[in-house]
Amino acid sequence: MIEVVAGIIYKENRFLIAQRNLKKSQGGFWEFPGGKVEKGETYEDALKREIKEEFDADIKVTTYVGENVYHYPEKDIKLIFYKAKLLSETIKLLEHEDFRWITKVDKDKFEFSGADKAVFEFDI
């Protein structure tokens, strides 16, 4: 099972979602940004690294939210969610197609990848 960490990154009472690269698995779906945890990495460090790699942005990881085991046809993942605060002034799209700042009320306007849908069951 692949361990993946995702950030619920807040700014001014909205959180960041990103549209997956069209050329990758689950392309075009929306997600909470993050990525695979590398060997020897803490979940918090993995999330900080992934956000830096994907958006050239810095975050402060604050709170564990929950996790979800999801079975895709090609792989099984354990997705671990953390709340985080954006420290950088800007975000650059280095891996994703698009990003948005939304409220929980807006969630139904976006098609989320399978594993990411579970975040709405938690207190975010």
Phi and psi in radians as a Rosetta constraint file:
Dihedral C 1 N 2 CA 2 C 2 CIRCULARHARMONIC -1.580 0.35
Dihedral N 2 CA 2 C 2 N 3 CIRCULARHARMONIC 2.259 0.35
Dihedral C 2 N 3 CA 3 C 3 CIRCULARHARMONIC -1.599 0.35
Dihedral N 3 CA 3 C 3 N 4 CIRCULARHARMONIC 2.230 0.35
Dihedral C 3 N 4 CA 4 C 4 CIRCULARHARMONIC -2.277 0.35
Dihedral N 4 CA 4 C 4 N 5 CIRCULARHARMONIC 2.436 0.35
Dihedral C 4 N 5 CA 5 C 5 CIRCULARHARMONIC -1.993 0.35
Dihedral N 5 CA 5 C 5 N 6 CIRCULARHARMONIC 2.474 0.35
Dihedral C 5 N 6 CA 6 C 6 CIRCULARHARMONIC -2.303 0.35
Dihedral N 6 CA 6 C 6 N 7 CIRCULARHARMONIC 2.521 0.35
Dihedral C 6 N 7 CA 7 C 7 CIRCULARHARMONIC -1.844 0.35
Dihedral N 7 CA 7 C 7 N 8 CIRCULARHARMONIC 2.320 0.35
Dihedral C 7 N 8 CA 8 C 8 CIRCULARHARMONIC -1.704 0.35
Dihedral N 8 CA 8 C 8 N 9 CIRCULARHARMONIC 1.581 0.35
Dihedral C 8 N 9 CA 9 C 9 CIRCULARHARMONIC -1.645 0.35
Dihedral N 9 CA 9 C 9 N 10 CIRCULARHARMONIC 2.041 0.35
Dihedral C 9 N 10 CA 10 C 10 CIRCULARHARMONIC -1.705 0.35
Dihedral N 10 CA 10 C 10 N 11 CIRCULARHARMONIC 2.582 0.35
Dihedral C 10 N 11 CA 11 C 11 CIRCULARHARMONIC -2.725 0.35
Dihedral N 11 CA 11 C 11 N 12 CIRCULARHARMONIC 2.066 0.35
Dihedral C 11 N 12 CA 12 C 12 CIRCULARHARMONIC 0.906 0.35
Dihedral N 12 CA 12 C 12 N 13 CIRCULARHARMONIC 0.894 0.35
Dihedral C 12 N 13 CA 13 C 13 CIRCULARHARMONIC 1.112 0.35
Dihedral N 13 CA 13 C 13 N 14 CIRCULARHARMONIC 0.338 0.35
Dihedral C 13 N 14 CA 14 C 14 CIRCULARHARMONIC -2.213 0.35
Dihedral N 14 CA 14 C 14 N 15 CIRCULARHARMONIC 2.768 0.35
Dihedral C 14 N 15 CA 15 C 15 CIRCULARHARMONIC -2.154 0.35
Dihedral N 15 CA 15 C 15 N 16 CIRCULARHARMONIC 2.724 0.35
Dihedral C 15 N 16 CA 16 C 16 CIRCULARHARMONIC -1.511 0.35
Dihedral N 16 CA 16 C 16 N 17 CIRCULARHARMONIC 2.272 0.35
Dihedral C 16 N 17 CA 17 C 17 CIRCULARHARMONIC -2.169 0.35
Dihedral N 17 CA 17 C 17 N 18 CIRCULARHARMONIC 2.689 0.35
Dihedral C 17 N 18 CA 18 C 18 CIRCULARHARMONIC -2.339 0.35
Dihedral N 18 CA 18 C 18 N 19 CIRCULARHARMONIC 2.523 0.35
Dihedral C 18 N 19 CA 19 C 19 CIRCULARHARMONIC -1.583 0.35
Dihedral N 19 CA 19 C 19 N 20 CIRCULARHARMONIC 2.180 0.35
Dihedral C 19 N 20 CA 20 C 20 CIRCULARHARMONIC -1.095 0.35
Dihedral N 20 CA 20 C 20 N 21 CIRCULARHARMONIC 2.580 0.35
Dihedral C 20 N 21 CA 21 C 21 CIRCULARHARMONIC -0.961 0.35
Dihedral N 21 CA 21 C 21 N 22 CIRCULARHARMONIC 2.296 0.35
Dihedral C 21 N 22 CA 22 C 22 CIRCULARHARMONIC -1.094 0.35
Dihedral N 22 CA 22 C 22 N 23 CIRCULARHARMONIC -0.400 0.35
Dihedral C 22 N 23 CA 23 C 23 CIRCULARHARMONIC -1.572 0.35
Dihedral N 23 CA 23 C 23 N 24 CIRCULARHARMONIC -0.019 0.35
Dihedral C 23 N 24 CA 24 C 24 CIRCULARHARMONIC -1.911 0.35
Dihedral N 24 CA 24 C 24 N 25 CIRCULARHARMONIC 2.956 0.35
Dihedral C 24 N 25 CA 25 C 25 CIRCULARHARMONIC -0.928 0.35
Dihedral N 25 CA 25 C 25 N 26 CIRCULARHARMONIC 2.405 0.35
Dihedral C 25 N 26 CA 26 C 26 CIRCULARHARMONIC 1.102 0.35
Dihedral N 26 CA 26 C 26 N 27 CIRCULARHARMONIC 0.459 0.35
Dihedral C 26 N 27 CA 27 C 27 CIRCULARHARMONIC -0.982 0.35
Dihedral N 27 CA 27 C 27 N 28 CIRCULARHARMONIC 2.349 0.35
Dihedral C 27 N 28 CA 28 C 28 CIRCULARHARMONIC 1.604 0.35
Dihedral N 28 CA 28 C 28 N 29 CIRCULARHARMONIC -0.362 0.35
Dihedral C 28 N 29 CA 29 C 29 CIRCULARHARMONIC -1.303 0.35
Dihedral N 29 CA 29 C 29 N 30 CIRCULARHARMONIC 2.765 0.35
Dihedral C 29 N 30 CA 30 C 30 CIRCULARHARMONIC -1.648 0.35
Dihedral N 30 CA 30 C 30 N 31 CIRCULARHARMONIC 2.646 0.35
Dihedral C 30 N 31 CA 31 C 31 CIRCULARHARMONIC -2.628 0.35
Dihedral N 31 CA 31 C 31 N 32 CIRCULARHARMONIC 2.930 0.35
Dihedral C 31 N 32 CA 32 C 32 CIRCULARHARMONIC -1.568 0.35
Dihedral N 32 CA 32 C 32 N 33 CIRCULARHARMONIC 2.152 0.35
Dihedral C 32 N 33 CA 33 C 33 CIRCULARHARMONIC -1.135 0.35
Dihedral N 33 CA 33 C 33 N 34 CIRCULARHARMONIC 2.637 0.35
Dihedral C 33 N 34 CA 34 C 34 CIRCULARHARMONIC 2.849 0.35
Dihedral N 34 CA 34 C 34 N 35 CIRCULARHARMONIC -2.618 0.35
Dihedral C 34 N 35 CA 35 C 35 CIRCULARHARMONIC 3.007 0.35
Dihedral N 35 CA 35 C 35 N 36 CIRCULARHARMONIC -2.973 0.35
Dihedral C 35 N 36 CA 36 C 36 CIRCULARHARMONIC -1.162 0.35
Dihedral N 36 CA 36 C 36 N 37 CIRCULARHARMONIC 2.497 0.35
Dihedral C 36 N 37 CA 37 C 37 CIRCULARHARMONIC -1.521 0.35
Dihedral N 37 CA 37 C 37 N 38 CIRCULARHARMONIC 2.198 0.35
Dihedral C 37 N 38 CA 38 C 38 CIRCULARHARMONIC -1.494 0.35
Dihedral N 38 CA 38 C 38 N 39 CIRCULARHARMONIC 2.737 0.35
Dihedral C 38 N 39 CA 39 C 39 CIRCULARHARMONIC -0.969 0.35
Dihedral N 39 CA 39 C 39 N 40 CIRCULARHARMONIC 2.293 0.35
Dihedral C 39 N 40 CA 40 C 40 CIRCULARHARMONIC 1.469 0.35
Dihedral N 40 CA 40 C 40 N 41 CIRCULARHARMONIC -0.035 0.35
Dihedral C 40 N 41 CA 41 C 41 CIRCULARHARMONIC -1.633 0.35
Dihedral N 41 CA 41 C 41 N 42 CIRCULARHARMONIC 2.506 0.35
Dihedral C 41 N 42 CA 42 C 42 CIRCULARHARMONIC -1.365 0.35
Dihedral N 42 CA 42 C 42 N 43 CIRCULARHARMONIC 2.822 0.35
Dihedral C 42 N 43 CA 43 C 43 CIRCULARHARMONIC -1.070 0.35
Dihedral N 43 CA 43 C 43 N 44 CIRCULARHARMONIC -0.722 0.35
Dihedral C 43 N 44 CA 44 C 44 CIRCULARHARMONIC -1.109 0.35
Dihedral N 44 CA 44 C 44 N 45 CIRCULARHARMONIC -0.779 0.35
Dihedral C 44 N 45 CA 45 C 45 CIRCULARHARMONIC -1.139 0.35
Dihedral N 45 CA 45 C 45 N 46 CIRCULARHARMONIC -0.669 0.35
Dihedral C 45 N 46 CA 46 C 46 CIRCULARHARMONIC -1.088 0.35
Dihedral N 46 CA 46 C 46 N 47 CIRCULARHARMONIC -0.739 0.35
Dihedral C 46 N 47 CA 47 C 47 CIRCULARHARMONIC -1.134 0.35
Dihedral N 47 CA 47 C 47 N 48 CIRCULARHARMONIC -0.780 0.35
Dihedral C 47 N 48 CA 48 C 48 CIRCULARHARMONIC -1.040 0.35
Dihedral N 48 CA 48 C 48 N 49 CIRCULARHARMONIC -0.784 0.35
Dihedral C 48 N 49 CA 49 C 49 CIRCULARHARMONIC -1.083 0.35
Dihedral N 49 CA 49 C 49 N 50 CIRCULARHARMONIC -0.825 0.35
Dihedral C 49 N 50 CA 50 C 50 CIRCULARHARMONIC -1.090 0.35
Dihedral N 50 CA 50 C 50 N 51 CIRCULARHARMONIC -0.728 0.35
Dihedral C 50 N 51 CA 51 C 51 CIRCULARHARMONIC -1.149 0.35
Dihedral N 51 CA 51 C 51 N 52 CIRCULARHARMONIC -0.642 0.35
Dihedral C 51 N 52 CA 52 C 52 CIRCULARHARMONIC -1.137 0.35
Dihedral N 52 CA 52 C 52 N 53 CIRCULARHARMONIC -0.756 0.35
Dihedral C 52 N 53 CA 53 C 53 CIRCULARHARMONIC -1.204 0.35
Dihedral N 53 CA 53 C 53 N 54 CIRCULARHARMONIC -0.657 0.35
Dihedral C 53 N 54 CA 54 C 54 CIRCULARHARMONIC -1.549 0.35
Dihedral N 54 CA 54 C 54 N 55 CIRCULARHARMONIC -0.474 0.35
Dihedral C 54 N 55 CA 55 C 55 CIRCULARHARMONIC -2.295 0.35
Dihedral N 55 CA 55 C 55 N 56 CIRCULARHARMONIC 0.004 0.35
Dihedral C 55 N 56 CA 56 C 56 CIRCULARHARMONIC 0.871 0.35
Dihedral N 56 CA 56 C 56 N 57 CIRCULARHARMONIC 0.806 0.35
Dihedral C 56 N 57 CA 57 C 57 CIRCULARHARMONIC -2.306 0.35
Dihedral N 57 CA 57 C 57 N 58 CIRCULARHARMONIC 2.694 0.35
Dihedral C 57 N 58 CA 58 C 58 CIRCULARHARMONIC -1.894 0.35
Dihedral N 58 CA 58 C 58 N 59 CIRCULARHARMONIC 2.523 0.35
Dihedral C 58 N 59 CA 59 C 59 CIRCULARHARMONIC -2.318 0.35
Dihedral N 59 CA 59 C 59 N 60 CIRCULARHARMONIC 2.834 0.35
Dihedral C 59 N 60 CA 60 C 60 CIRCULARHARMONIC -2.014 0.35
Dihedral N 60 CA 60 C 60 N 61 CIRCULARHARMONIC 2.019 0.35
Dihedral C 60 N 61 CA 61 C 61 CIRCULARHARMONIC -1.347 0.35
Dihedral N 61 CA 61 C 61 N 62 CIRCULARHARMONIC 2.266 0.35
Dihedral C 61 N 62 CA 62 C 62 CIRCULARHARMONIC -1.985 0.35
Dihedral N 62 CA 62 C 62 N 63 CIRCULARHARMONIC -0.905 0.35
Dihedral C 62 N 63 CA 63 C 63 CIRCULARHARMONIC -2.437 0.35
Dihedral N 63 CA 63 C 63 N 64 CIRCULARHARMONIC 2.332 0.35
Dihedral C 63 N 64 CA 64 C 64 CIRCULARHARMONIC -1.203 0.35
Dihedral N 64 CA 64 C 64 N 65 CIRCULARHARMONIC 2.351 0.35
Dihedral C 64 N 65 CA 65 C 65 CIRCULARHARMONIC -1.862 0.35
Dihedral N 65 CA 65 C 65 N 66 CIRCULARHARMONIC -0.801 0.35
Dihedral C 65 N 66 CA 66 C 66 CIRCULARHARMONIC 2.830 0.35
Dihedral N 66 CA 66 C 66 N 67 CIRCULARHARMONIC -3.063 0.35
Dihedral C 66 N 67 CA 67 C 67 CIRCULARHARMONIC -2.552 0.35
Dihedral N 67 CA 67 C 67 N 68 CIRCULARHARMONIC 2.841 0.35
Dihedral C 67 N 68 CA 68 C 68 CIRCULARHARMONIC -2.507 0.35
Dihedral N 68 CA 68 C 68 N 69 CIRCULARHARMONIC 2.251 0.35
Dihedral C 68 N 69 CA 69 C 69 CIRCULARHARMONIC -1.652 0.35
Dihedral N 69 CA 69 C 69 N 70 CIRCULARHARMONIC 2.219 0.35
Dihedral C 69 N 70 CA 70 C 70 CIRCULARHARMONIC -2.286 0.35
Dihedral N 70 CA 70 C 70 N 71 CIRCULARHARMONIC 2.434 0.35
Dihedral C 70 N 71 CA 71 C 71 CIRCULARHARMONIC -1.901 0.35
Dihedral N 71 CA 71 C 71 N 72 CIRCULARHARMONIC 1.773 0.35
Dihedral C 71 N 72 CA 72 C 72 CIRCULARHARMONIC -1.473 0.35
Dihedral N 72 CA 72 C 72 N 73 CIRCULARHARMONIC 2.770 0.35
Dihedral C 72 N 73 CA 73 C 73 CIRCULARHARMONIC -0.978 0.35
Dihedral N 73 CA 73 C 73 N 74 CIRCULARHARMONIC -0.627 0.35
Dihedral C 73 N 74 CA 74 C 74 CIRCULARHARMONIC -1.685 0.35
Dihedral N 74 CA 74 C 74 N 75 CIRCULARHARMONIC -0.202 0.35
Dihedral C 74 N 75 CA 75 C 75 CIRCULARHARMONIC -2.922 0.35
Dihedral N 75 CA 75 C 75 N 76 CIRCULARHARMONIC 2.813 0.35
Dihedral C 75 N 76 CA 76 C 76 CIRCULARHARMONIC -1.938 0.35
Dihedral N 76 CA 76 C 76 N 77 CIRCULARHARMONIC 2.359 0.35
Dihedral C 76 N 77 CA 77 C 77 CIRCULARHARMONIC -2.246 0.35
Dihedral N 77 CA 77 C 77 N 78 CIRCULARHARMONIC 2.651 0.35
Dihedral C 77 N 78 CA 78 C 78 CIRCULARHARMONIC -1.945 0.35
Dihedral N 78 CA 78 C 78 N 79 CIRCULARHARMONIC 1.963 0.35
Dihedral C 78 N 79 CA 79 C 79 CIRCULARHARMONIC -1.775 0.35
Dihedral N 79 CA 79 C 79 N 80 CIRCULARHARMONIC 2.091 0.35
Dihedral C 79 N 80 CA 80 C 80 CIRCULARHARMONIC -1.889 0.35
Dihedral N 80 CA 80 C 80 N 81 CIRCULARHARMONIC 2.162 0.35
Dihedral C 80 N 81 CA 81 C 81 CIRCULARHARMONIC -1.770 0.35
Dihedral N 81 CA 81 C 81 N 82 CIRCULARHARMONIC 2.385 0.35
Dihedral C 81 N 82 CA 82 C 82 CIRCULARHARMONIC -2.303 0.35
Dihedral N 82 CA 82 C 82 N 83 CIRCULARHARMONIC 2.491 0.35
Dihedral C 82 N 83 CA 83 C 83 CIRCULARHARMONIC -1.369 0.35
Dihedral N 83 CA 83 C 83 N 84 CIRCULARHARMONIC 2.591 0.35
Dihedral C 83 N 84 CA 84 C 84 CIRCULARHARMONIC -2.640 0.35
Dihedral N 84 CA 84 C 84 N 85 CIRCULARHARMONIC 2.769 0.35
Dihedral C 84 N 85 CA 85 C 85 CIRCULARHARMONIC -1.962 0.35
Dihedral N 85 CA 85 C 85 N 86 CIRCULARHARMONIC 2.327 0.35
Dihedral C 85 N 86 CA 86 C 86 CIRCULARHARMONIC -1.299 0.35
Dihedral N 86 CA 86 C 86 N 87 CIRCULARHARMONIC 2.204 0.35
Dihedral C 86 N 87 CA 87 C 87 CIRCULARHARMONIC -1.736 0.35
Dihedral N 87 CA 87 C 87 N 88 CIRCULARHARMONIC -0.460 0.35
Dihedral C 87 N 88 CA 88 C 88 CIRCULARHARMONIC -1.387 0.35
Dihedral N 88 CA 88 C 88 N 89 CIRCULARHARMONIC 2.694 0.35
Dihedral C 88 N 89 CA 89 C 89 CIRCULARHARMONIC -1.364 0.35
Dihedral N 89 CA 89 C 89 N 90 CIRCULARHARMONIC -0.543 0.35
Dihedral C 89 N 90 CA 90 C 90 CIRCULARHARMONIC -2.269 0.35
Dihedral N 90 CA 90 C 90 N 91 CIRCULARHARMONIC 2.835 0.35
Dihedral C 90 N 91 CA 91 C 91 CIRCULARHARMONIC -2.204 0.35
Dihedral N 91 CA 91 C 91 N 92 CIRCULARHARMONIC 2.354 0.35
Dihedral C 91 N 92 CA 92 C 92 CIRCULARHARMONIC -1.971 0.35
Dihedral N 92 CA 92 C 92 N 93 CIRCULARHARMONIC 2.381 0.35
Dihedral C 92 N 93 CA 93 C 93 CIRCULARHARMONIC -1.446 0.35
Dihedral N 93 CA 93 C 93 N 94 CIRCULARHARMONIC 1.748 0.35
Dihedral C 93 N 94 CA 94 C 94 CIRCULARHARMONIC -1.790 0.35
Dihedral N 94 CA 94 C 94 N 95 CIRCULARHARMONIC -0.345 0.35
Dihedral C 94 N 95 CA 95 C 95 CIRCULARHARMONIC -2.279 0.35
Dihedral N 95 CA 95 C 95 N 96 CIRCULARHARMONIC -0.491 0.35
Dihedral C 95 N 96 CA 96 C 96 CIRCULARHARMONIC -1.715 0.35
Dihedral N 96 CA 96 C 96 N 97 CIRCULARHARMONIC 2.891 0.35
Dihedral C 96 N 97 CA 97 C 97 CIRCULARHARMONIC -1.403 0.35
Dihedral N 97 CA 97 C 97 N 98 CIRCULARHARMONIC -0.638 0.35
Dihedral C 97 N 98 CA 98 C 98 CIRCULARHARMONIC -2.825 0.35
Dihedral N 98 CA 98 C 98 N 99 CIRCULARHARMONIC 2.925 0.35
Dihedral C 98 N 99 CA 99 C 99 CIRCULARHARMONIC -2.546 0.35
Dihedral N 99 CA 99 C 99 N 100 CIRCULARHARMONIC 2.756 0.35
Dihedral C 99 N 100 CA 100 C 100 CIRCULARHARMONIC -2.509 0.35
Dihedral N 100 CA 100 C 100 N 101 CIRCULARHARMONIC 2.671 0.35
Dihedral C 100 N 101 CA 101 C 101 CIRCULARHARMONIC -1.823 0.35
Dihedral N 101 CA 101 C 101 N 102 CIRCULARHARMONIC 2.038 0.35
Dihedral C 101 N 102 CA 102 C 102 CIRCULARHARMONIC -2.263 0.35
Dihedral N 102 CA 102 C 102 N 103 CIRCULARHARMONIC 2.908 0.35
Dihedral C 102 N 103 CA 103 C 103 CIRCULARHARMONIC -1.794 0.35
Dihedral N 103 CA 103 C 103 N 104 CIRCULARHARMONIC 2.936 0.35
Dihedral C 103 N 104 CA 104 C 104 CIRCULARHARMONIC -1.051 0.35
Dihedral N 104 CA 104 C 104 N 105 CIRCULARHARMONIC -0.534 0.35
Dihedral C 104 N 105 CA 105 C 105 CIRCULARHARMONIC -1.103 0.35
Dihedral N 105 CA 105 C 105 N 106 CIRCULARHARMONIC -0.531 0.35
Dihedral C 105 N 106 CA 106 C 106 CIRCULARHARMONIC -1.369 0.35
Dihedral N 106 CA 106 C 106 N 107 CIRCULARHARMONIC -0.163 0.35
Dihedral C 106 N 107 CA 107 C 107 CIRCULARHARMONIC -0.986 0.35
Dihedral N 107 CA 107 C 107 N 108 CIRCULARHARMONIC -0.580 0.35
Dihedral C 107 N 108 CA 108 C 108 CIRCULARHARMONIC -1.277 0.35
Dihedral N 108 CA 108 C 108 N 109 CIRCULARHARMONIC -0.129 0.35
Dihedral C 108 N 109 CA 109 C 109 CIRCULARHARMONIC -1.474 0.35
Dihedral N 109 CA 109 C 109 N 110 CIRCULARHARMONIC -0.087 0.35
Dihedral C 109 N 110 CA 110 C 110 CIRCULARHARMONIC -2.228 0.35
Dihedral N 110 CA 110 C 110 N 111 CIRCULARHARMONIC 2.528 0.35
Dihedral C 110 N 111 CA 111 C 111 CIRCULARHARMONIC -1.696 0.35
Dihedral N 111 CA 111 C 111 N 112 CIRCULARHARMONIC 1.893 0.35
Dihedral C 111 N 112 CA 112 C 112 CIRCULARHARMONIC -1.539 0.35
Dihedral N 112 CA 112 C 112 N 113 CIRCULARHARMONIC 2.636 0.35
Dihedral C 112 N 113 CA 113 C 113 CIRCULARHARMONIC -1.114 0.35
Dihedral N 113 CA 113 C 113 N 114 CIRCULARHARMONIC 2.738 0.35
Dihedral C 113 N 114 CA 114 C 114 CIRCULARHARMONIC -0.902 0.35
Dihedral N 114 CA 114 C 114 N 115 CIRCULARHARMONIC -0.879 0.35
Dihedral C 114 N 115 CA 115 C 115 CIRCULARHARMONIC -1.182 0.35
Dihedral N 115 CA 115 C 115 N 116 CIRCULARHARMONIC -0.583 0.35
Dihedral C 115 N 116 CA 116 C 116 CIRCULARHARMONIC -1.287 0.35
Dihedral N 116 CA 116 C 116 N 117 CIRCULARHARMONIC -0.390 0.35
Dihedral C 116 N 117 CA 117 C 117 CIRCULARHARMONIC -1.040 0.35
Dihedral N 117 CA 117 C 117 N 118 CIRCULARHARMONIC -0.525 0.35
Dihedral C 117 N 118 CA 118 C 118 CIRCULARHARMONIC -1.117 0.35
Dihedral N 118 CA 118 C 118 N 119 CIRCULARHARMONIC -0.381 0.35
Dihedral C 118 N 119 CA 119 C 119 CIRCULARHARMONIC -1.040 0.35
Dihedral N 119 CA 119 C 119 N 120 CIRCULARHARMONIC -0.503 0.35
Dihedral C 119 N 120 CA 120 C 120 CIRCULARHARMONIC -1.292 0.35
Dihedral N 120 CA 120 C 120 N 121 CIRCULARHARMONIC -0.155 0.35
Dihedral C 120 N 121 CA 121 C 121 CIRCULARHARMONIC -1.420 0.35
Dihedral N 121 CA 121 C 121 N 122 CIRCULARHARMONIC -0.268 0.35
Dihedral C 121 N 122 CA 122 C 122 CIRCULARHARMONIC -1.651 0.35
Dihedral N 122 CA 122 C 122 N 123 CIRCULARHARMONIC 2.912 0.35
Dihedral C 122 N 123 CA 123 C 123 CIRCULARHARMONIC -1.423 0.35
Dihedral N 123 CA 123 C 123 N 124 CIRCULARHARMONIC 1.641 0.35
